[in-house]
Amino acid sequence: MEYLIRNCKIADLPKLVVLCQKHAEFEKAAFCSKGKEEGLKHALFTENPKLHCLVVEANSTIVGYVSYTFDYSTWDAADFMYMDCLFLEEEARSFGIGEVLIEKLKEIAIQKNCVNVQWQTPHFNERAIKFYNRIGAKGKEKVRFTLTL
């Protein structure tokens, strides 16, 4: 599969929202697309963006994305990158694209003096867990909580 990994553009936002919805469905999570395009536009395309996103383009369409933020770890007393989402359409899987995306994130994190890259995935996403273990990532046994406001 021929593909291009590039920074997300404003014109990509409608397809990005569709991929976010597919990602949420894959993770058995609720998702409402209302307001998402505008919210992502504000988060990604301001002078000091809260969110960063790379997209995977193949055959003139977006088939995947990875989004990330930068945060600070109290325990490490240092900056880290948080990979918020990594999702590829089914037809874009098993071509090594996920590994290339992770490598790109590592390069960016090193440039930003981050001590590590962190992320999470549902316990039932065995394919992703196998992939993350294969690339040398170490899992932590924690339960994530969300307090809706």
TAVENTA-V224265 format. One record per residue. N is the residue number from 0. PHI is phi as a letter, one per 20 degrees, with the letter a starting at -180 (none if undefined). D_LAST is the distance of its C-alpha to the last C-alpha in Angstrom with 1 decimal. Layout:
# TAVENTA-V224265
n=N phi=PHI d_last=D_LAST
n=N phi=PHI d_last=D_LAST
This chain:
# TAVENTA-V224265
n=0 phi=none d_last=42.7
n=1 phi=e d_last=42.8
n=2 phi=b d_last=39.6
n=3 phi=c d_last=38.3
n=4 phi=d d_last=35.3
n=5 phi=b d_last=34.1
n=6 phi=f d_last=31.3
n=7 phi=f d_last=29.0
n=8 phi=d d_last=30.2
n=9 phi=g d_last=28.5
n=10 phi=f d_last=30.7
n=11 phi=e d_last=29.2
n=12 phi=g d_last=25.7
n=13 phi=g d_last=26.4
n=14 phi=f d_last=27.7
n=15 phi=f d_last=25.0
n=16 phi=f d_last=22.4
n=17 phi=f d_last=24.8
n=18 phi=f d_last=25.1
n=19 phi=f d_last=21.3
n=20 phi=f d_last=21.3
n=21 phi=f d_last=24.4
n=22 phi=f d_last=22.8
n=23 phi=f d_last=19.8
n=24 phi=f d_last=22.4
n=25 phi=g d_last=24.5
n=26 phi=e d_last=21.8
n=27 phi=l d_last=21.0
n=28 phi=d d_last=17.4
n=29 phi=f d_last=15.8
n=30 phi=b d_last=16.2
n=31 phi=c d_last=16.2
n=32 phi=f d_last=18.4
n=33 phi=g d_last=17.5
n=34 phi=m d_last=17.0
n=35 phi=f d_last=17.4
n=36 phi=f d_last=20.9
n=37 phi=f d_last=20.1
n=38 phi=f d_last=17.1
n=39 phi=f d_last=19.4
n=40 phi=g d_last=22.2
n=41 phi=f d_last=20.4
n=42 phi=f d_last=19.3
n=43 phi=e d_last=22.8
n=44 phi=c d_last=25.3
n=45 phi=d d_last=24.7
n=46 phi=f d_last=27.0
n=47 phi=c d_last=24.8
n=48 phi=f d_last=22.9
n=49 phi=e d_last=19.7
n=50 phi=c d_last=20.7
n=51 phi=c d_last=24.2
n=52 phi=b d_last=25.6
n=53 phi=d d_last=29.1
n=54 phi=d d_last=30.2
n=55 phi=d d_last=33.1
n=56 phi=d d_last=35.5
n=57 phi=b d_last=38.3
n=58 phi=l d_last=40.6
n=59 phi=m d_last=38.8
n=60 phi=c d_last=35.5
n=61 phi=e d_last=32.4
n=62 phi=d d_last=32.4
n=63 phi=a d_last=29.8
n=64 phi=b d_last=27.5
n=65 phi=c d_last=26.1
n=66 phi=c d_last=23.2
n=67 phi=b d_last=22.7
n=68 phi=c d_last=21.4
n=69 phi=d d_last=22.9
n=70 phi=b d_last=21.4
n=71 phi=c d_last=23.0
n=72 phi=e d_last=23.9
n=73 phi=f d_last=24.4
n=74 phi=f d_last=26.8
n=75 phi=e d_last=28.8
n=76 phi=l d_last=28.6
n=77 phi=b d_last=28.6
n=78 phi=f d_last=26.8
n=79 phi=b d_last=25.9
n=80 phi=e d_last=25.1
n=81 phi=d d_last=22.2
n=82 phi=e d_last=23.1
n=83 phi=f d_last=19.9
n=84 phi=b d_last=21.8
n=85 phi=c d_last=25.5
n=86 phi=b d_last=26.7
n=87 phi=c d_last=30.1
n=88 phi=g d_last=31.4
n=89 phi=g d_last=33.7
n=90 phi=f d_last=36.8
n=91 phi=e d_last=35.9
n=92 phi=e d_last=35.6
n=93 phi=m d_last=38.4
n=94 phi=d d_last=39.9
n=95 phi=n d_last=38.6
n=96 phi=f d_last=36.0
n=97 phi=g d_last=33.2
n=98 phi=f d_last=35.4
n=99 phi=f d_last=36.3
n=100 phi=f d_last=32.6
n=101 phi=f d_last=32.0
n=102 phi=f d_last=35.2
n=103 phi=f d_last=34.1
n=104 phi=f d_last=30.8
n=105 phi=f d_last=32.9
n=106 phi=f d_last=35.1
n=107 phi=f d_last=32.3
n=108 phi=f d_last=30.8
n=109 phi=f d_last=34.3
n=110 phi=g d_last=34.8
n=111 phi=e d_last=31.7
n=112 phi=l d_last=32.9
n=113 phi=e d_last=30.1
n=114 phi=e d_last=31.1
n=115 phi=a d_last=29.6
n=116 phi=d d_last=27.4
n=117 phi=c d_last=24.6
n=118 phi=a d_last=22.9
n=119 phi=b d_last=22.0
n=120 phi=b d_last=23.0
n=121 phi=f d_last=22.7
n=122 phi=f d_last=25.5
n=123 phi=e d_last=27.1
n=124 phi=e d_last=27.6
n=125 phi=f d_last=31.1
n=126 phi=f d_last=32.6
n=127 phi=f d_last=30.1
n=128 phi=f d_last=30.5
n=129 phi=f d_last=34.2
n=130 phi=f d_last=34.1
n=131 phi=f d_last=32.0
n=132 phi=f d_last=34.4
n=133 phi=f d_last=37.3
n=134 phi=e d_last=36.3
n=135 phi=n d_last=36.0
n=136 phi=f d_last=32.3
n=137 phi=d d_last=31.5
n=138 phi=e d_last=28.7
n=139 phi=c d_last=26.8
n=140 phi=e d_last=25.8
n=141 phi=b d_last=22.2
n=142 phi=d d_last=19.3
n=143 phi=e d_last=16.1
n=144 phi=d d_last=12.8
n=145 phi=c d_last=9.4
n=146 phi=d d_last=6.4
n=147 phi=f d_last=3.8
n=148 phi=d d_last=0.0
